Amino acid sequence: MTRYAFTVEFDGRPFMGWQRQAHGPSVQQAIEEAIAGVTGEQAVLHCAGRTDAGVHGYAMRAHADIDKDMTTFRLMEALNAHLRPNPVAILACEVVADDWHARFSCVGREYVYRIVNRRAPLTFEKGLAWQIPQELNAEAMAQAAALLVGKHDFTTFRSVHCQAESPVKSLDRLDVVREEDRINIHAAARSFLHHQVRSMVGCLALVGMGRWSVEDMGAALKATDRNALGLNAPPDGLYFVRALYS
């Protein structure tokens, strides 16, 4: 039995999320079916971080234990062939130690949320970014984002369906970067709560629109109450960027 680690890129639009679902297709299911097609084995795929329906991945990390003896290149090529026409690609494949785990060995996760701030409708990027037609104040958004960095109780920004044991997380980075009509929000932490990034981005957008002040963001954080949330951003603009390992 060999443990293979994969780096996976995917467009989340056709999927109900990363994890297998009884009510629709998932990225996990697509890859596990590809593994079965290549090896004849019913392997279980483990990932660095689950994603919601419609969320995308630039470089998700995952692993599976496979009996069939294959080189990493051959396995990667075969899986990509079986994955077509799903918008999922194995970017890299490597053999890792038996005690390496895509989720439990991970010491950091990074996301980016992409906003297109223009009035004209999206063409190429529909479903791949959040379009906000109203002019956003990126400076105010950055000031509000700074209030969330650090160790806090993020109950306000946590889904009611979140299964994490504690709402307390340490947010290492929340940067707001504007380039012309694009605003990218970069988030980094050891781990995140369910919907945390989307909830933070939604409230940052309210600040950018002028509907919330910077102080309102601080008050929402301090409230530790999901009812204090202003807006949960859609999944369209959220991308899992990378997982970090020691």
C-alpha positions in Angstrom: 0.0 0.0 0.0 1.4 3.4 -1.0 0.2 6.8 0.1 0.0 9.2 -2.8 -0.4 13.0 -2.2 -2.1 15.1 -4.9 -2.3 18.8 -5.7 -5.7 19.4 -7.2 -7.1 22.3 -9.2 -10.8 22.5 -9.7 -13.7 24.8 -10.9 -16.3 24.4 -8.2 -19.3 25.5 -10.3 -20.6 22.0 -11.2 -20.1 20.5 -7.7 -21.9 20.5 -4.4 -18.5 21.0 -2.7 -15.4 19.0 -2.1 -16.9 16.3 0.1 -19.0 13.5 -1.2 -22.7 14.4 -1.0 -25.8 12.2 -1.3 -27.7 14.9 -3.3 -25.2 15.8 -6.0 -21.7 15.5 -7.5 -18.5 16.5 -5.6 -14.8 16.9 -6.3 -14.0 14.0 -4.0 -16.4 11.7 -5.8 -14.9 12.6 -9.2 -11.4 11.8 -8.1 -12.3 8.7 -6.2 -14.1 7.4 -9.3 -11.1 8.2 -11.4 -8.9 6.3 -9.0 -11.3 3.3 -9.2 -11.1 3.6 -13.0 -7.3 3.5 -13.0 -6.6 1.0 -10.3 -9.9 -0.9 -9.7 -9.7 0.1 -6.0 -12.2 1.9 -3.9 -9.8 4.3 -2.3 -10.8 7.1 0.1 -9.6 10.6 -0.6 -8.7 12.9 2.3 -8.2 16.7 1.7 -6.6 19.6 3.5 -9.9 21.6 3.7 -13.4 21.0 2.6 -15.0 23.6 0.4 -18.7 24.5 -0.1 -20.7 24.3 -3.3 -19.4 26.7 -5.9 -16.0 27.3 -4.2 -12.9 26.8 -6.4 -9.4 25.4 -5.8 -6.1 26.5 -7.2 -4.0 23.9 -5.3 -6.0 21.8 -2.9 -3.9 19.0 -1.2 -5.3 15.5 -0.8 -4.1 12.0 -0.4 -5.2 8.4 -0.9 -3.7 4.9 -0.2 -3.4 2.8 -3.3 -2.3 -0.8 -3.7 -1.5 -0.7 -7.4 2.2 0.0 -8.0 2.5 3.0 -10.3 4.9 5.8 -10.9 3.6 9.2 -9.7 3.7 10.5 -13.3 1.8 7.6 -14.7 -0.8 7.8 -12.0 -1.2 11.6 -12.5 -1.6 11.2 -16.2 -4.1 8.3 -15.9 -6.2 10.2 -13.3 -6.4 13.3 -15.5 -7.5 11.2 -18.4 -10.3 9.6 -16.3 -11.4 12.9 -14.8 -12.3 14.4 -18.2 -14.7 16.2 -18.8 -14.9 17.2 -15.2 -13.2 20.6 -14.5 -10.7 18.9 -12.2 -7.0 18.5 -12.7 -4.2 16.7 -10.8 -1.4 19.2 -11.0 1.1 17.1 -9.0 1.4 13.7 -7.5 4.0 12.4 -5.1 4.6 9.5 -2.7 4.5 10.5 1.0 5.1 8.8 4.3 2.4 6.5 5.7 1.8 8.9 8.6 1.5 12.0 6.4 -2.1 13.3 6.3 -3.5 16.0 4.0 -5.7 17.4 6.7 -4.0 16.6 10.0 -0.4 17.3 8.9 -1.5 20.7 7.5 -0.2 23.7 9.5 -1.7 26.5 7.4 -4.3 27.2 4.8 -4.7 30.2 2.5 -7.6 31.5 0.5 -8.2 34.3 -1.9 -11.6 35.9 -2.6 -11.9 37.7 -5.9 -14.3 40.7 -6.4 -14.8 42.4 -9.7 -15.9 45.9 -9.0 -17.6 47.2 -12.1 -21.1 47.9 -13.6 -20.6 45.9 -16.8 -21.8 42.3 -16.4 -19.3 39.5 -16.2 -18.6 37.4 -19.3 -15.6 35.1 -18.9 -15.7 35.2 -15.1 -19.4 34.6 -14.4 -19.4 32.2 -11.5 -15.7 32.7 -10.9 -15.8 36.1 -9.1 -18.3 38.2 -7.2 -19.4 41.2 -9.2 -20.2 44.3 -7.2 -21.3 47.2 -9.4 -21.2 49.9 -6.7 -17.8 51.6 -6.2 -16.0 50.0 -3.2 -13.7 51.9 -0.9 -10.8 49.4 -0.6 -9.0 51.6 2.0 -11.9 51.4 4.4 -12.1 47.6 3.7 -8.5 47.2 4.5 -8.9 49.1 7.8 -11.8 46.9 8.8 -10.0 43.8 7.8 -7.1 44.7 10.1 -9.5 44.5 13.1 -10.1 40.8 12.4 -6.5 39.7 12.3 -5.3 37.9 15.4 -6.9 35.5 17.9 -10.6 36.1 18.3 -13.9 34.4 18.9 -15.3 34.4 15.3 -18.8 33.2 16.2 -20.3 36.1 14.2 -18.5 34.8 11.1 -19.3 31.2 11.7 -22.0 29.1 10.0 -24.7 27.7 12.2 -23.8 24.3 10.7 -20.1 24.6 11.6 -18.8 21.5 13.4 -15.6 23.0 14.8 -15.2 22.4 18.6 -14.4 26.1 19.2 -15.2 29.4 17.5 -11.8 30.8 18.6 -9.3 31.0 15.7 -6.1 32.9 15.0 -6.3 34.8 11.7 -2.8 35.4 10.4 -3.6 37.5 7.4 -6.6 39.4 5.9 -5.3 41.7 3.2 -7.4 43.8 0.8 -5.6 44.4 -2.5 -7.1 46.6 -5.3 -5.8 46.5 -8.9 -8.0 48.7 -11.1 -11.5 47.1 -11.0 -10.3 43.9 -9.2 -10.2 43.6 -5.4 -8.6 40.4 -4.0 -8.9 39.6 -0.4 -6.2 37.2 0.9 -6.9 35.2 4.1 -4.4 32.9 5.9 -4.8 30.9 9.1 -4.0 27.5 10.5 -7.6 26.6 10.0 -10.9 28.3 9.4 -14.5 28.0 10.6 -17.3 27.0 8.1 -18.2 30.1 6.1 -15.6 32.2 7.9 -13.9 33.6 4.9 -17.2 34.3 3.0 -18.7 35.9 6.1 -15.7 38.2 6.6 -15.7 39.2 3.0 -19.4 39.9 2.9 -19.0 42.3 5.8 -15.9 43.9 4.3 -18.0 44.5 1.2 -20.6 46.4 3.3 -17.8 48.6 4.6 -16.6 49.2 1.1 -20.1 50.2 0.0 -20.4 52.6 2.9 -23.3 50.7 4.5 -21.1 49.7 7.4 -18.4 51.8 9.1 -15.0 50.3 10.2 -16.3 50.5 13.7 -19.3 48.4 12.8 -17.0 45.6 11.8 -15.4 45.8 15.2 -18.8 45.7 16.9 -19.8 42.7 14.8 -16.7 40.8 15.9 -17.2 41.7 19.5 -20.9 40.6 19.5 -19.9 37.0 19.0 -23.4 36.4 17.6 -24.3 35.1 14.1 -27.2 37.5 14.1 -24.7 40.4 14.0 -23.5 39.2 10.6 -24.2 41.7 7.9 -23.7 39.6 4.8 -22.4 36.2 3.7 -20.5 36.6 0.4 -21.5 34.1 -2.4 -19.2 31.2 -3.1 -18.3 32.3 -6.6 -15.2 34.4 -5.8 -13.6 32.0 -3.2 -10.6 30.0 -4.0 -8.5 27.6 -1.9 -5.0 28.8 -2.7 -2.6 26.4 -0.9 -2.0 24.2 2.2 1.2 24.5 4.2 3.1 21.7 5.8 6.0 21.7 8.2 
